[in-house]
Amino acid sequence: MAKPVMLTADGLKQLEEELDYLKGEKRKEIAEKITQERENIHFVAMLDTLEFLKRGGRISKTAGFSK
């Protein structure tokens, strides 16, 4: 059974270190699986306010104006 890995910088580092121990076809198979699964990763963020996005220039002042 596969061991769960947290997708953080430390988790990815751990995964990279574990892959270094594998050799040959098994390593290539795992690398291909990771490449395929990367397509299924999504990031969702919920914000209380758009203020910091507006200040940082990520959205326009018009888009950031809401009450």
The 8 nearest C-alpha neighbors of each residue, nearest first, counted from 0:
[[1, 2, 3, 4, 29, 17, 25, 14],
 [2, 0, 3, 4, 29, 14, 17, 5],
 [1, 3, 4, 0, 5, 14, 17, 13],
 [4, 2, 1, 5, 0, 10, 6, 14],
 [5, 3, 10, 6, 2, 14, 11, 13],
 [4, 6, 10, 7, 3, 11, 9, 8],
 [7, 5, 10, 11, 4, 8, 9, 14],
 [6, 8, 10, 9, 5, 11, 12, 4],
 [7, 9, 11, 10, 12, 6, 5, 13],
 [10, 8, 12, 7, 11, 13, 6, 5],
 [11, 9, 5, 7, 13, 6, 12, 8],
 [10, 12, 14, 8, 13, 9, 6, 7],
 [11, 13, 9, 15, 10, 14, 8, 16],
 [14, 12, 10, 16, 11, 15, 9, 17],
 [15, 13, 11, 17, 12, 16, 18, 10],
 [14, 16, 12, 18, 13, 17, 11, 19],
 [17, 15, 13, 19, 18, 14, 12, 20],
 [18, 16, 14, 19, 15, 20, 13, 21],
 [19, 17, 15, 21, 20, 16, 14, 26],
 [18, 20, 16, 17, 21, 15, 22, 26],
 [21, 19, 18, 17, 22, 16, 26, 15],
 [22, 20, 18, 26, 19, 25, 17, 23],
 [21, 23, 26, 25, 20, 24, 19, 18],
 [24, 22, 25, 26, 27, 21, 28, 20],
 [23, 25, 27, 26, 28, 22, 29, 21],
 [24, 26, 28, 27, 23, 29, 22, 21],
 [27, 25, 29, 22, 21, 24, 28, 23],
 [28, 26, 24, 30, 29, 25, 31, 23],
 [29, 27, 25, 31, 26, 30, 24, 32],
 [28, 30, 32, 26, 31, 27, 33, 25],
 [31, 29, 27, 33, 32, 28, 26, 34],
 [32, 30, 34, 28, 29, 33, 27, 35],
 [31, 33, 29, 35, 34, 30, 36, 28],
 [34, 32, 36, 30, 35, 31, 37, 29],
 [33, 35, 31, 37, 32, 36, 30, 38],
 [36, 34, 32, 33, 37, 38, 31, 39],
 [37, 35, 33, 38, 39, 34, 32, 40],
 [36, 38, 34, 39, 35, 40, 33, 32],
 [37, 39, 36, 40, 35, 34, 41, 33],
 [40, 38, 36, 37, 41, 35, 34, 33],
 [41, 39, 37, 38, 42, 36, 35, 6],
 [42, 40, 39, 43, 38, 37, 44, 36],
 [43, 41, 44, 40, 39, 45, 6, 38],
 [42, 44, 41, 45, 46, 40, 39, 47],
 [45, 43, 46, 42, 47, 41, 48, 49],
 [46, 44, 47, 43, 48, 49, 42, 52],
 [45, 47, 48, 44, 49, 50, 52, 51],
 [48, 46, 45, 49, 50, 44, 51, 52],
 [47, 49, 46, 50, 51, 52, 63, 45],
 [48, 50, 52, 63, 51, 53, 46, 47],
 [51, 49, 53, 48, 52, 54, 63, 55],
 [52, 50, 54, 53, 49, 55, 48, 56],
 [51, 53, 57, 55, 49, 54, 50, 58],
 [52, 54, 50, 58, 56, 51, 55, 63],
 [55, 53, 51, 56, 52, 50, 57, 60],
 [56, 54, 52, 53, 57, 51, 58, 50],
 [55, 57, 53, 58, 54, 52, 59, 60],
 [58, 56, 52, 55, 53, 59, 54, 51],
 [59, 57, 53, 56, 52, 62, 63, 60],
 [58, 60, 62, 61, 53, 63, 56, 57],
 [61, 59, 63, 62, 53, 64, 58, 56],
 [60, 62, 64, 59, 63, 58, 65, 53],
 [63, 61, 59, 60, 64, 58, 65, 53],
 [64, 62, 60, 61, 49, 53, 65, 59],
 [63, 65, 61, 62, 60, 66, 49, 50],
 [66, 64, 63, 62, 61, 49, 48, 60],
 [65, 64, 63, 48, 49, 62, 50, 47]]
